[in-house]
Amino acid sequence: MNVMKLIIVLTLAYFHIPLAKCTTRFNINLKHHIDLSYGSPAYKHCECGRRNTNQPQNTRIVGGTEVFENEYPWMTLIIGNGSRLVCGGSLLNDRYVLTAAHCLLRGFRQNEMKVVLGEHDRCNGDLKTVVFSVEKLIPHPDYHSGTNYADIMLLKLNMRVTFNEYIRPICLPNILTRTTTTIKFNGKTVSALGWGENDISKKVCTLHKVKLKLYHPIDCPTKVSTLLCAGISSGGQDACQGDSGGPLQILNDKGRYELIGIVSNGIGCGDKGFPGFYTDVARMITWVVKITTRDSMYCWR
């Protein structure tokens, strides 16, 4: 066995990565892997970070726009007590959703929470949506509510997700990359998604996105090491109340959307000189992978 093969085997063993219909998206050469479910409907849609293309709508929300229906198929709606918005989230694989740990502070117990996939208009029913119960809440063990350090949480769903045209996962950052998010993507355009309040505090029914710029750490007003900043220096564009837990995403050099942040907190909504704070997913990726690859499968394509 040569050195490269040995590295691959040790990596797969360490992270308990299952070699089944979908597998993890790391820079590991799996092109010779025989996929036993090839040709099935679930396999056809088992690919990460690919948006559905169409023409976006024009409704404004804190400087953002309404997306078209199911444009971002990894977007997750977390509700409590039937219909109340708790948080947003991102579908990672066929069993786990990633969100913010501070969503626990909303006061809902595990058995009161539901995860809705394939959602667009949360005020009206849709046959494309699938609702899951939450089997387990897994906040990061180092989460601190006072500073929002390690503001990240995994939701394990009660059933496996069958991917389709409207429900697919987002890509995770490369676990082998040593460059930090802010250095790698400094100044690049990123986008946040959510059903949170707009600039006039009206209830928002349909999913919206806002385009932002990623800040260099020197210009970020928080020194919490697990948080990064994104916003517009002149203000007017931001995530807001109700967007917590949703994705901060970037289109990577492979043309796929990559999850780089989780909506955490901020000062106001779109105020000049005050960017939003987002949990840096790359800093937490080892924990995410260690938990999720034990009993779930990622889409590596």
Disulfide bonds with the S-S distance in Angstrom:
Cys22-Cys46 2.01
Cys46-Cys299 2.20
Cys48-Cys171 2.05
Cys87-Cys103 1.98
Cys123-Cys205 1.92
Cys220-Cys229 1.83
Cys240-Cys269 2.05
